[in-house]
Amino acid sequence: MSRIVLGCIADDFTGATDLANNLVRAGMRVVQTIGVPSGPLAADVDAVVVALKSRTIAPPEAIAQSLAALRWLQAQGAQQIYFKYCSTFDSTPRGNIGPVTEALMDAMACDFTIATPAFPDNGRTVFKGYLFVGDVLLSESGMKDHPLTPMTDANLVRVLQAQCQRKVGLINHRAVASGADAVRARIAQLKAEGIGVAIVDAVSNDDLLRLGPALADMALVTAGSGVAIGLPANFGLAPSPQASALPPATGLQAVVSGSCSVATNQQVAHFIASGRPAFAVDPLRLAAGDDVAAAALAWAGPLLADGPVLVYSTAEPGAVKAVHGELGVDAAGAMVERCIAEIARGLVARGVRQLVIAGGETSGACVQALGIAQLQIGPQIDPGVPWCHAKAEASGGGGVHVTLKSGNFGTDDFFTKAFRVIA
């Protein structure tokens, strides 16, 4: 294997494929690993994205996992490290974005880095330090009702400062719009003022492409996936169809969804309205001891031959809060994740070889249940969501095409569109 040029650490599995997707579109050959590998990769790639499930765990454990990923990436020769988090800056006042960023900075003896979740292709823009989701502030979006990381403040300087020991500043849009030299000058000014991390404004892909060259010599970059579009050119790489080539897709089709985001709710509704079969996982039945996974698999068995089926636990915010009130947030989430993951494994054992998984936490549970260690990144379905190919223990070691969709991503018809793209 050749030495990789970019080493990436992602705080959840869908976020990892989101980042890998943008790198592939910009010309990098990318492999995503599930957790920190035990040794070097056999593949010849330009970048590796280590996918962790660290977004909502305790900060000390998130730091430990991230540092382990850093050590492995450095051992593979990575010239630059990229810490990737969600484009809606999912976090709480205790972290984990700030604590992990500072731990990586300490480990790398890095005195300055940037932070920006901007991803204009998916409606995530940052202006004067405020994060917008579509046309509204983050604090007015569906993220205000997120069951694990409710985002009630759109001012990212303020949000990140609450999580950091270092001073947090801002590289505003005026500097970004003026180009790489202006960004470098602003970085020098901030460093002179004792600031260690800077939120960066970006309202378009042009802003991200202008930002890219200014980050060429930055040892550590922290961002959502948007910044990735401007980095491959720093290593002399350009877009190429070969970067996203996957083996042909075969087998049965299914969708499993554990996300409760607004976007995924709409995708579930669209799939059902299109006349396709769907099975709802009821957390209260799970809590009562019912074998919901077995029921779902028995239901799906005779339907799979006629096209994709959907198994979902997605619900509106009011219903989610009611379940959490009865079962507790952590217990309800873990219980549903285990059930969806068991169903995903059962579907693959029954011949599903094209599987859409919706939700970050759900994706993490499912790929682990399927016994997937690495993902080859393929063509984009919607911004931030590619098809991938992997060998899975659940399929007897054979190949499976999977897509890991962040809860907030994708058009309403994503679940049906995905199978058209892979065809």
HELIX and SHEET records of a PDB file:
HELIX    1   1 PHE A   13  ARG A   25  1                                  13    
HELIX    2   2 PRO A   59  ALA A   75  1                                  17    
HELIX    3   3 ILE A   97  MET A  108  1                                  12    
HELIX    4   4 PRO A  120  ASN A  122  5                                   3    
HELIX    5   5 LEU A  138  GLU A  140  5                                   3    
HELIX    6   6 GLY A  142  ASP A  145  5                                   4    
HELIX    7   7 LEU A  156  GLN A  161  1                                   6    
HELIX    8   8 HIS A  173  ALA A  177  1                                   5    
HELIX    9   9 ALA A  180  ALA A  192  1                                  13    
HELIX   10  10 ASN A  205  ALA A  214  1                                  10    
HELIX   11  11 GLY A  226  GLY A  230  5                                   5    
HELIX   12  12 PRO A  232  PHE A  235  5                                   4    
HELIX   13  13 PRO A  241  SER A  244  5                                   4    
HELIX   14  14 VAL A  262  ALA A  273  1                                  12    
HELIX   15  15 PRO A  283  ALA A  287  1                                   5    
HELIX   16  16 VAL A  292  ALA A  300  1                                   9    
HELIX   17  17 LEU A  304  ASP A  306  5                                   3    
HELIX   18  18 PRO A  317  LEU A  327  1                                  11    
HELIX   19  19 VAL A  329  ALA A  349  1                                  21    
HELIX   20  20 GLY A  360  LEU A  370  1                                  11    
HELIX   21  21 GLU A  393  SER A  395  5                                   3    
HELIX   22  22 PHE A  414  ILE A  422  1                                   9    
SHEET    1   A15 LYS A 167  ILE A 171  0                                        
SHEET    2   A15 ILE A 195  VAL A 200  1                                        
SHEET    3   A15 THR A 113  THR A 116  1                                        
SHEET    4   A15 LEU A 220  ALA A 223  1                                        
SHEET    5   A15 GLN A  80  LYS A  84  1                                        
SHEET    6   A15 LEU A   6  ALA A  10  1                                        
SHEET    7   A15 ALA A  47  ALA A  51  1                                        
SHEET    8   A15 VAL A  30  ILE A  34  1                                        
SHEET    9   A15 GLN A 374  ASP A 382 -1                                        
SHEET   10   A15 VAL A 385  LYS A 391 -1                                        
SHEET   11   A15 GLY A 399  LYS A 405 -1                                        
SHEET   12   A15 VAL A 352  ALA A 358  1                                        
SHEET   13   A15 LEU A 252  SER A 257  1                                        
SHEET   14   A15 VAL A 309  TYR A 312  1                                        
SHEET   15   A15 ALA A 278  ALA A 280  1                                        
SHEET    1   B 3 ARG A 124  PHE A 127  0                                        
SHEET    2   B 3 TYR A 130  VAL A 133 -1                                        
SHEET    3   B 3 VAL A 136  LEU A 137 -1                                        
END                                                                             
